[in-house]
Amino acid sequence: MAGIDRSTGRVMSNYDHALQSVEVILSTRIGSRAMRRQFGGGVAEILGRAVTPPLFALFQQLVATAIDIWEPRFRVRQIIPLGTAEQIRAGHVGMRFDVDYRPRGHLGDFTVERVLSFGLNFRAGGIQVLA
């Protein structure tokens, strides 16, 4: 399956479309979609707050849960924080994700094709996926 790039309208690969989906999920506030109020990551609500260890743990859990619920092509195996403690305290949070890639997960076939890694950068300005 191929998807459509939301900014250019061009056809993109299934994997790139899944990454785009993760970006949409995590940047959407819960309750902001009229026809699907429960959609979103819950992450936007805590961006910009002072980072404490409990808040960072909550942040990781929100991200992993949102990906597991809303993107069936990925199943999160592991999240690894990136950056120094000072960078994280300053709100420049990066994470590397190890995921099971299930290219037909959206069709109900949860066969794992391979394990992949990708990164995310979270900043006050938004979320950036690093393939």
VMD Tcl script that builds the backbone (N, CA, C; Angstrom):
set m [mol new atoms 393]
animate dup $m
set s [atomselect $m all]
$s set {name element resname resid chain x y z} {
  {N N MET 1 A 0.835 -1.179 0.000}
  {CA C MET 1 A 0.000 0.000 0.000}
  {C C MET 1 A 0.877 1.239 0.000}
  {N N ALA 2 A 0.459 2.218 -0.709}
  {CA C ALA 2 A 1.144 3.495 -0.717}
  {C C ALA 2 A 0.197 4.540 -0.144}
  {N N GLY 3 A 0.757 5.576 0.410}
  {CA C GLY 3 A -0.049 6.660 0.953}
  {C C GLY 3 A 0.235 7.944 0.195}
  {N N ILE 4 A -0.414 8.996 0.624}
  {CA C ILE 4 A -0.258 10.311 0.013}
  {C C ILE 4 A 0.403 11.243 1.024}
  {N N ASP 5 A 1.436 11.941 0.585}
  {CA C ASP 5 A 2.109 12.912 1.435}
  {C C ASP 5 A 1.158 14.077 1.682}
  {N N ARG 6 A 0.942 14.410 2.942}
  {CA C ARG 6 A -0.043 15.436 3.275}
  {C C ARG 6 A 0.401 16.840 2.911}
  {N N SER 7 A 1.681 17.057 2.681}
  {CA C SER 7 A 2.130 18.405 2.323}
  {C C SER 7 A 2.357 18.582 0.826}
  {N N THR 8 A 2.716 17.519 0.114}
  {CA C THR 8 A 2.998 17.659 -1.318}
  {C C THR 8 A 1.951 17.001 -2.212}
  {N N GLY 9 A 1.187 16.053 -1.666}
  {CA C GLY 9 A 0.205 15.329 -2.472}
  {C C GLY 9 A 0.800 14.208 -3.296}
  {N N ARG 10 A 2.075 13.956 -3.118}
  {CA C ARG 10 A 2.742 12.889 -3.874}
  {C C ARG 10 A 2.550 11.536 -3.202}
  {N N VAL 11 A 2.680 10.486 -3.991}
  {CA C VAL 11 A 2.588 9.125 -3.477}
  {C C VAL 11 A 3.847 8.832 -2.667}
  {N N MET 12 A 3.672 8.156 -1.542}
  {CA C MET 12 A 4.811 7.800 -0.701}
  {C C MET 12 A 4.709 6.330 -0.311}
  {N N SER 13 A 5.814 5.768 0.129}
  {CA C SER 13 A 5.851 4.354 0.491}
  {C C SER 13 A 5.017 4.101 1.752}
  {N N ASN 14 A 4.685 2.851 1.959}
  {CA C ASN 14 A 3.908 2.460 3.130}
  {C C ASN 14 A 4.624 2.849 4.423}
  {N N TYR 15 A 5.925 2.615 4.492}
  {CA C TYR 15 A 6.694 2.945 5.691}
  {C C TYR 15 A 6.706 4.454 5.940}
  {N N ASP 16 A 6.969 5.238 4.888}
  {CA C ASP 16 A 6.973 6.692 5.041}
  {C C ASP 16 A 5.588 7.208 5.443}
  {N N HIS 17 A 4.546 6.569 4.916}
  {CA C HIS 17 A 3.186 6.952 5.282}
  {C C HIS 17 A 2.926 6.651 6.761}
  {N N ALA 18 A 3.448 5.531 7.258}
  {CA C ALA 18 A 3.299 5.195 8.675}
  {C C ALA 18 A 4.039 6.218 9.546}
  {N N LEU 19 A 5.214 6.657 9.118}
  {CA C LEU 19 A 5.941 7.692 9.862}
  {C C LEU 19 A 5.165 9.001 9.872}
  {N N GLN 20 A 4.599 9.362 8.735}
  {CA C GLN 20 A 3.771 10.562 8.662}
  {C C GLN 20 A 2.580 10.441 9.619}
  {N N SER 21 A 2.015 9.263 9.686}
  {CA C SER 21 A 0.890 9.011 10.576}
  {C C SER 21 A 1.286 9.221 12.037}
  {N N VAL 22 A 2.472 8.759 12.416}
  {CA C VAL 22 A 2.961 8.954 13.783}
  {C C VAL 22 A 3.061 10.446 14.090}
  {N N GLU 23 A 3.579 11.204 13.150}
  {CA C GLU 23 A 3.697 12.656 13.341}
  {C C GLU 23 A 2.320 13.286 13.543}
  {N N VAL 24 A 1.339 12.874 12.757}
  {CA C VAL 24 A -0.024 13.408 12.877}
  {C C VAL 24 A -0.627 13.019 14.224}
  {N N ILE 25 A -0.476 11.769 14.594}
  {CA C ILE 25 A -1.033 11.276 15.860}
  {C C ILE 25 A -0.489 12.086 17.031}
  {N N LEU 26 A 0.826 12.241 17.077}
  {CA C LEU 26 A 1.449 12.877 18.231}
  {C C LEU 26 A 1.267 14.388 18.258}
  {N N SER 27 A 0.994 14.997 17.119}
  {CA C SER 27 A 0.792 16.444 17.105}
  {C C SER 27 A -0.675 16.834 17.229}
  {N N THR 28 A -1.574 15.865 17.297}
  {CA C THR 28 A -3.004 16.141 17.419}
  {C C THR 28 A -3.422 16.105 18.882}
  {N N ARG 29 A -4.079 17.168 19.308}
  {CA C ARG 29 A -4.602 17.221 20.671}
  {C C ARG 29 A -5.825 16.324 20.790}
  {N N ILE 30 A -5.901 15.567 21.857}
  {CA C ILE 30 A -7.071 14.728 22.103}
  {C C ILE 30 A -8.289 15.638 22.234}
  {N N GLY 31 A -9.353 15.273 21.528}
  {CA C GLY 31 A -10.586 16.047 21.564}
  {C C GLY 31 A -10.688 17.105 20.491}
  {N N SER 32 A -9.642 17.268 19.673}
  {CA C SER 32 A -9.663 18.333 18.673}
  {C C SER 32 A -10.324 17.931 17.355}
  {N N ARG 33 A -10.534 16.659 17.120}
  {CA C ARG 33 A -11.170 16.200 15.881}
  {C C ARG 33 A -12.660 15.996 16.127}
  {N N ALA 34 A -13.472 16.629 15.297}
  {CA C ALA 34 A -14.925 16.611 15.508}
  {C C ALA 34 A -15.523 15.210 15.415}
  {N N MET 35 A -15.084 14.409 14.466}
  {CA C MET 35 A -15.696 13.102 14.260}
  {C C MET 35 A -14.952 11.966 14.972}
  {N N ARG 36 A -13.835 12.274 15.572}
  {CA C ARG 36 A -13.077 11.250 16.285}
  {C C ARG 36 A -12.387 11.914 17.478}
  {N N ARG 37 A -13.176 12.244 18.479}
  {CA C ARG 37 A -12.686 13.011 19.626}
  {C C ARG 37 A -11.560 12.318 20.383}
  {N N GLN 38 A -11.533 10.998 20.406}
  {CA C GLN 38 A -10.523 10.273 21.179}
  {C C GLN 38 A -9.184 10.187 20.455}
  {N N PHE 39 A -9.106 10.595 19.185}
  {CA C PHE 39 A -7.879 10.509 18.405}
  {C C PHE 39 A -6.848 11.514 18.914}
  {N N GLY 40 A -5.591 11.103 18.929}
  {CA C GLY 40 A -4.495 11.989 19.291}
  {C C GLY 40 A -3.511 11.285 20.205}
  {N N GLY 41 A -2.469 12.008 20.543}
  {CA C GLY 41 A -1.417 11.404 21.336}
  {C C GLY 41 A -1.377 11.840 22.784}
  {N N GLY 42 A -2.021 12.958 23.109}
  {CA C GLY 42 A -1.930 13.461 24.469}
  {C C GLY 42 A -0.602 14.129 24.767}
  {N N VAL 43 A 0.242 14.223 23.758}
  {CA C VAL 43 A 1.585 14.767 23.940}
  {C C VAL 43 A 1.579 16.283 23.859}
  {N N ALA 44 A 0.789 16.835 22.970}
  {CA C ALA 44 A 0.764 18.285 22.778}
  {C C ALA 44 A 0.382 19.014 24.068}
  {N N GLU 45 A -0.417 18.363 24.899}
  {CA C GLU 45 A -0.856 18.986 26.138}
  {C C GLU 45 A 0.277 19.179 27.143}
  {N N ILE 46 A 1.335 18.399 27.051}
  {CA C ILE 46 A 2.421 18.536 28.037}
  {C C ILE 46 A 3.696 19.147 27.458}
  {N N LEU 47 A 3.724 19.406 26.150}
  {CA C LEU 47 A 4.903 20.061 25.569}
  {C C LEU 47 A 5.043 21.463 26.146}
  {N N GLY 48 A 6.251 21.850 26.425}
  {CA C GLY 48 A 6.523 23.179 26.940}
  {C C GLY 48 A 6.554 23.265 28.457}
  {N N ARG 49 A 6.199 22.196 29.140}
  {CA C ARG 49 A 6.261 22.189 30.607}
  {C C ARG 49 A 7.672 21.821 31.060}
  {N N ALA 50 A 8.009 22.236 32.272}
  {CA C ALA 50 A 9.312 21.896 32.837}
  {C C ALA 50 A 9.406 20.381 32.975}
  {N N VAL 51 A 10.478 19.819 32.476}
  {CA C VAL 51 A 10.624 18.365 32.457}
  {C C VAL 51 A 11.178 17.874 33.796}
  {N N THR 52 A 10.414 16.983 34.405}
  {CA C THR 52 A 10.828 16.301 35.633}
  {C C THR 52 A 10.849 14.809 35.310}
  {N N PRO 53 A 11.539 13.996 36.107}
  {CA C PRO 53 A 11.545 12.558 35.812}
  {C C PRO 53 A 10.148 11.934 35.701}
  {N N PRO 54 A 9.195 12.248 36.609}
  {CA C PRO 54 A 7.860 11.650 36.437}
  {C C PRO 54 A 7.154 12.129 35.159}
  {N N LEU 55 A 7.333 13.410 34.812}
  {CA C LEU 55 A 6.714 13.919 33.593}
  {C C LEU 55 A 7.343 13.267 32.361}
  {N N PHE 56 A 8.643 13.050 32.391}
  {CA C PHE 56 A 9.306 12.411 31.259}
  {C C PHE 56 A 8.840 10.965 31.096}
  {N N ALA 57 A 8.663 10.260 32.202}
  {CA C ALA 57 A 8.141 8.884 32.144}
  {C C ALA 57 A 6.720 8.880 31.576}
  {N N LEU 58 A 5.894 9.833 32.004}
  {CA C LEU 58 A 4.539 9.948 31.467}
  {C C LEU 58 A 4.583 10.241 29.973}
  {N N PHE 59 A 5.474 11.117 29.575}
  {CA C PHE 59 A 5.646 11.494 28.176}
  {C C PHE 59 A 5.969 10.265 27.325}
  {N N GLN 60 A 6.930 9.459 27.778}
  {CA C GLN 60 A 7.301 8.244 27.051}
  {C C GLN 60 A 6.115 7.295 26.951}
  {N N GLN 61 A 5.380 7.137 28.032}
  {CA C GLN 61 A 4.236 6.232 28.033}
  {C C GLN 61 A 3.137 6.727 27.104}
  {N N LEU 62 A 2.877 8.031 27.097}
  {CA C LEU 62 A 1.873 8.592 26.194}
  {C C LEU 62 A 2.234 8.341 24.733}
  {N N VAL 63 A 3.481 8.572 24.405}
  {CA C VAL 63 A 3.938 8.389 23.025}
  {C C VAL 63 A 3.804 6.927 22.607}
  {N N ALA 64 A 4.292 6.017 23.428}
  {CA C ALA 64 A 4.225 4.586 23.093}
  {C C ALA 64 A 2.784 4.108 22.973}
  {N N THR 65 A 1.937 4.527 23.884}
  {CA C THR 65 A 0.536 4.107 23.854}
  {C C THR 65 A -0.177 4.658 22.630}
  {N N ALA 66 A 0.057 5.924 22.310}
  {CA C ALA 66 A -0.591 6.522 21.147}
  {C C ALA 66 A -0.189 5.810 19.859}
  {N N ILE 67 A 1.086 5.478 19.721}
  {CA C ILE 67 A 1.537 4.769 18.520}
  {C C ILE 67 A 0.910 3.381 18.471}
  {N N ASP 68 A 0.907 2.681 19.582}
  {CA C ASP 68 A 0.323 1.334 19.611}
  {C C ASP 68 A -1.176 1.347 19.303}
  {N N ILE 69 A -1.885 2.362 19.753}
  {CA C ILE 69 A -3.337 2.421 19.521}
  {C C ILE 69 A -3.670 2.861 18.100}
  {N N TRP 70 A -3.037 3.917 17.629}
  {CA C TRP 70 A -3.479 4.561 16.392}
  {C C TRP 70 A -2.692 4.204 15.138}
  {N N GLU 71 A -1.548 3.585 15.259}
  {CA C GLU 71 A -0.793 3.202 14.059}
  {C C GLU 71 A -0.555 1.693 14.087}
  {N N PRO 72 A -1.463 0.921 13.460}
  {CA C PRO 72 A -1.363 -0.539 13.531}
  {C C PRO 72 A -0.168 -1.125 12.781}
  {N N ARG 73 A 0.511 -0.321 11.967}
  {CA C ARG 73 A 1.685 -0.833 11.256}
  {C C ARG 73 A 2.920 -0.873 12.145}
  {N N PHE 74 A 2.849 -0.240 13.324}
  {CA C PHE 74 A 3.963 -0.246 14.268}
  {C C PHE 74 A 3.505 -0.812 15.606}
  {N N ARG 75 A 4.398 -1.545 16.245}
  {CA C ARG 75 A 4.236 -1.941 17.642}
  {C C ARG 75 A 5.535 -1.569 18.332}
  {N N VAL 76 A 5.450 -0.694 19.321}
  {CA C VAL 76 A 6.644 -0.172 19.991}
  {C C VAL 76 A 7.280 -1.262 20.843}
  {N N ARG 77 A 8.566 -1.495 20.609}
  {CA C ARG 77 A 9.352 -2.434 21.421}
  {C C ARG 77 A 10.099 -1.699 22.517}
  {N N GLN 78 A 10.722 -0.583 22.146}
  {CA C GLN 78 A 11.610 0.115 23.074}
  {C C GLN 78 A 11.681 1.587 22.698}
  {N N ILE 79 A 11.797 2.431 23.735}
  {CA C ILE 79 A 12.006 3.867 23.541}
  {C C ILE 79 A 13.294 4.228 24.249}
  {N N ILE 80 A 14.173 4.899 23.525}
  {CA C ILE 80 A 15.460 5.294 24.094}
  {C C ILE 80 A 15.553 6.820 24.036}
  {N N PRO 81 A 15.639 7.490 25.194}
  {CA C PRO 81 A 15.782 8.947 25.191}
  {C C PRO 81 A 17.120 9.348 24.572}
  {N N LEU 82 A 17.105 10.436 23.839}
  {CA C LEU 82 A 18.319 10.956 23.201}
  {C C LEU 82 A 18.628 12.331 23.775}
  {N N GLY 83 A 19.889 12.633 23.912}
  {CA C GLY 83 A 20.299 13.940 24.397}
  {C C GLY 83 A 20.784 13.870 25.825}
  {N N THR 84 A 21.354 14.973 26.242}
  {CA C THR 84 A 21.861 15.080 27.607}
  {C C THR 84 A 20.724 15.475 28.544}
  {N N ALA 85 A 20.983 15.356 29.833}
  {CA C ALA 85 A 19.990 15.766 30.819}
  {C C ALA 85 A 19.657 17.250 30.679}
  {N N GLU 86 A 20.660 18.058 30.372}
  {CA C GLU 86 A 20.428 19.495 30.189}
  {C C GLU 86 A 19.531 19.777 28.980}
  {N N GLN 87 A 19.750 19.054 27.889}
  {CA C GLN 87 A 18.905 19.233 26.707}
  {C C GLN 87 A 17.462 18.841 27.004}
  {N N ILE 88 A 17.295 17.750 27.728}
  {CA C ILE 88 A 15.947 17.300 28.071}
  {C C ILE 88 A 15.275 18.309 28.997}
  {N N ARG 89 A 16.007 18.807 30.003}
  {CA C ARG 89 A 15.449 19.816 30.910}
  {C C ARG 89 A 15.053 21.084 30.165}
  {N N ALA 90 A 15.804 21.408 29.114}
  {CA C ALA 90 A 15.509 22.603 28.325}
  {C C ALA 90 A 14.338 22.385 27.365}
  {N N GLY 91 A 13.811 21.173 27.323}
  {CA C GLY 91 A 12.660 20.900 26.470}
  {C C GLY 91 A 13.016 20.405 25.086}
  {N N HIS 92 A 14.263 20.090 24.840}
  {CA C HIS 92 A 14.696 19.558 23.549}
  {C C HIS 92 A 14.802 18.043 23.675}
  {N N VAL 93 A 13.665 17.401 23.606}
  {CA C VAL 93 A 13.593 15.970 23.843}
  {C C VAL 93 A 13.669 15.221 22.517}
  {N N GLY 94 A 14.526 14.240 22.476}
  {CA C GLY 94 A 14.613 13.344 21.333}
  {C C GLY 94 A 14.463 11.915 21.812}
  {N N MET 95 A 13.874 11.092 20.970}
  {CA C MET 95 A 13.699 9.684 21.314}
  {C C MET 95 A 13.942 8.829 20.091}
  {N N ARG 96 A 14.528 7.665 20.338}
  {CA C ARG 96 A 14.653 6.661 19.284}
  {C C ARG 96 A 13.691 5.532 19.616}
  {N N PHE 97 A 12.976 5.097 18.611}
  {CA C PHE 97 A 11.996 4.035 18.781}
  {C C PHE 97 A 12.453 2.807 18.017}
  {N N ASP 98 A 12.389 1.668 18.669}
  {CA C ASP 98 A 12.543 0.391 18.006}
  {C C ASP 98 A 11.140 -0.189 17.929}
  {N N VAL 99 A 10.695 -0.479 16.710}
  {CA C VAL 99 A 9.323 -0.933 16.505}
  {C C VAL 99 A 9.285 -2.181 15.640}
  {N N ASP 100 A 8.258 -2.989 15.864}
  {CA C ASP 100 A 7.944 -4.063 14.929}
  {C C ASP 100 A 7.182 -3.421 13.787}
  {N N TYR 101 A 7.674 -3.608 12.570}
  {CA C TYR 101 A 6.999 -3.046 11.394}
  {C C TYR 101 A 6.102 -4.120 10.805}
  {N N ARG 102 A 4.805 -3.826 10.794}
  {CA C ARG 102 A 3.793 -4.747 10.281}
  {C C ARG 102 A 3.103 -4.057 9.116}
  {N N PRO 103 A 3.626 -4.208 7.894}
  {CA C PRO 103 A 3.155 -3.404 6.766}
  {C C PRO 103 A 1.675 -3.584 6.418}
  {N N ARG 104 A 1.079 -4.673 6.843}
  {CA C ARG 104 A -0.342 -4.885 6.558}
  {C C ARG 104 A -1.188 -4.822 7.828}
  {N N GLY 105 A -0.661 -4.187 8.859}
  {CA C GLY 105 A -1.362 -4.083 10.134}
  {C C GLY 105 A -2.692 -3.373 10.020}
  {N N HIS 106 A -2.769 -2.369 9.156}
  {CA C HIS 106 A -4.021 -1.634 8.967}
  {C C HIS 106 A -5.091 -2.499 8.301}
  {N N LEU 107 A -4.695 -3.650 7.762}
  {CA C LEU 107 A -5.626 -4.583 7.138}
  {C C LEU 107 A -5.954 -5.759 8.058}
  {N N GLY 108 A -5.410 -5.738 9.272}
  {CA C GLY 108 A -5.669 -6.801 10.229}
  {C C GLY 108 A -4.637 -7.910 10.234}
  {N N ASP 109 A -3.627 -7.812 9.373}
  {CA C ASP 109 A -2.551 -8.803 9.328}
  {C C ASP 109 A -1.367 -8.250 10.120}
  {N N PHE 110 A -1.160 -8.772 11.328}
  {CA C PHE 110 A -0.138 -8.237 12.220}
  {C C PHE 110 A 1.172 -9.018 12.153}
  {N N THR 111 A 1.456 -9.595 11.003}
  {CA C THR 111 A 2.708 -10.302 10.795}
  {C C THR 111 A 3.852 -9.290 10.768}
  {N N VAL 112 A 4.863 -9.533 11.593}
  {CA C VAL 112 A 6.008 -8.624 11.659}
  {C C VAL 112 A 6.941 -8.920 10.500}
  {N N GLU 113 A 7.195 -7.890 9.687}
  {CA C GLU 113 A 8.118 -8.040 8.565}
  {C C GLU 113 A 9.557 -7.880 9.028}
  {N N ARG 114 A 9.792 -6.879 9.889}
  {CA C ARG 114 A 11.136 -6.645 10.416}
  {C C ARG 114 A 11.051 -5.635 11.560}
  {N N VAL 115 A 12.138 -5.507 12.282}
  {CA C VAL 115 A 12.245 -4.521 13.356}
  {C C VAL 115 A 12.963 -3.302 12.782}
  {N N LEU 116 A 12.390 -2.135 12.995}
  {CA C LEU 116 A 12.956 -0.896 12.472}
  {C C LEU 116 A 13.161 0.108 13.593}
  {N N SER 117 A 13.967 1.116 13.308}
  {CA C SER 117 A 14.190 2.211 14.255}
  {C C SER 117 A 13.941 3.532 13.562}
  {N N PHE 118 A 13.372 4.465 14.299}
  {CA C PHE 118 A 13.249 5.834 13.810}
  {C C PHE 118 A 13.316 6.763 15.011}
  {N N GLY 119 A 13.556 8.010 14.742}
  {CA C GLY 119 A 13.689 8.983 15.816}
  {C C GLY 119 A 12.615 10.042 15.743}
  {N N LEU 120 A 12.364 10.665 16.878}
  {CA C LEU 120 A 11.456 11.800 16.966}
  {C C LEU 120 A 12.128 12.888 17.775}
  {N N ASN 121 A 11.981 14.126 17.328}
  {CA C ASN 121 A 12.429 15.278 18.098}
  {C C ASN 121 A 11.192 16.057 18.512}
  {N N PHE 122 A 11.105 16.361 19.792}
  {CA C PHE 122 A 9.993 17.129 20.329}
  {C C PHE 122 A 10.526 18.477 20.777}
  {N N ARG 123 A 9.929 19.527 20.255}
  {CA C ARG 123 A 10.301 20.873 20.641}
  {C C ARG 123 A 9.015 21.665 20.796}
  {N N ALA 124 A 9.131 22.843 21.387}
  {CA C ALA 124 A 7.946 23.677 21.583}
  {C C ALA 124 A 7.270 23.972 20.247}
  {N N GLY 125 A 8.026 24.000 19.162}
  {CA C GLY 125 A 7.458 24.287 17.842}
  {C C GLY 125 A 6.772 23.119 17.187}
  {N N GLY 126 A 6.943 21.920 17.706}
  {CA C GLY 126 A 6.273 20.763 17.110}
  {C C GLY 126 A 7.104 19.506 17.183}
  {N N ILE 127 A 6.696 18.547 16.372}
  {CA C ILE 127 A 7.297 17.223 16.373}
  {C C ILE 127 A 7.913 16.957 15.002}
  {N N GLN 128 A 9.103 16.393 15.006}
  {CA C GLN 128 A 9.802 16.074 13.762}
  {C C GLN 128 A 10.196 14.603 13.784}
  {N N VAL 129 A 9.802 13.888 12.723}
  {CA C VAL 129 A 10.160 12.479 12.588}
  {C C VAL 129 A 11.476 12.387 11.846}
  {N N LEU 130 A 12.384 11.560 12.360}
  {CA C LEU 130 A 13.681 11.325 11.737}
  {C C LEU 130 A 13.740 9.867 11.319}
  {N N ALA 131 A 13.657 9.617 10.028}
  {CA C ALA 131 A 13.640 8.240 9.540}
  {C C ALA 131 A 14.977 7.553 9.697}
}
mol reanalyze $m
mol bondsrecalc $m
mol representation Tube
mol addrep $m
